[in-house]
Amino acid sequence: MRERLGMACLLAAAMVVPAMGQERQAQETIAIDAHATATPFPHFWEEMFGSGRAILSLRESYRDDLTAVKGVTGFKYVRFHAILHDEVGVYDEDEKGQAK
């Protein structure tokens, strides 16, 4: 019951919020040719390995594991989080905001 109430509130908010404070925009027509030649959509995520934080790549054991996974899957890209995080040390400032 709580889930349904929550979903109802989200749906109501999704319908109301965009209308608040916005002027009505001009209507646009989009024509789609269903008989046009199609091209495949590249699924880049099928060639990507999702990793944790970038700092993990400094560990030799992690790099060894990554090499083993690449050997099995053949991925082309690695996606990291926190590439410019403070723990990586790419950029740092002192108390006055000056680069160290």
N, C-alpha and C positions, 0 to 999 in steps of 0.2 A: 504494500500500500504506500509506504514512504517513497519507494522508487518511482511509482506512478505520479505521485504528487510532485516530486522533484523534476521529473521529465516534463510535466505539465507547466511548471514554473519556467523552466528553461525555454520551452517552446513559446510561451507567452512573451518572455523577454526578447526572444529572437525576432518576434514579429513587431514588437513595440519599439525597441531601441533604434533600429535603423530609421524609423519614421520621425523620430524626435529631432527637431532642430535642422532638418534638411529640407531644402526646396525640392520640388518635384523636378526630376531630370527629364530631358527630352527622350522620347522613345526611339529605339534603334532597331532596325530590321536586319536580320542575318539570314542570308540565303545559303542553303547547303545543297550541293550537288551530290546526290546519293549514287550517281553513276560515274563519278570522277575516279581516276586511278588512285588507289590507296597506296600508302607507303607504311612500312612497319614503324611502330613507335619504339625507340630504343629504351630498353629496360636497364639503365645504368646501375640500378640497385642490385641486379643479378650478378654484377661483376665487382661488387663492393663488399668489403669485410668491415662490419661495424665494430669498432673497438671502444675501449673505455677512455680514460683520460690520456692526454698526450705524454704525460710524465712516465707512463708505463713503458714507453718505447725505449727508455734509458736502461731498462733491466735486460740483461743478456738472456735470462730465461724466457722472458716475454718474446724477444726477437727470435729465439730458437723455436718457440711455439708458433709464432707467426710464419716462419719459414716452413714448418711442417704443414700448417693449414694451407698455405699457398701451393705446396706440392700436391695436396689432395684435391683442392678445389680449383686452383688456377685463377684466383681472383686477381683483378687489376688495380683496384683502388682500396685504400684504407681510410676510414672516416674516424676522426678523433674528436673528443670533447676537450675543451679548456686548453687549446693550443697556446693562447696568450695569457694563461692563468699565472698568477704571481709565483706559484711553486715551480714553474718552468724557468723563470728568471730571464725572460726575453727582454723585459723592460721593467725598470724600477725607478721610483722617485724618492727623494728625501722629504723631510717634514714640510719644506717650503714649496714642494711641487716641482723641484728641479730634477732633471734626469740624472741618475747616478752614473 
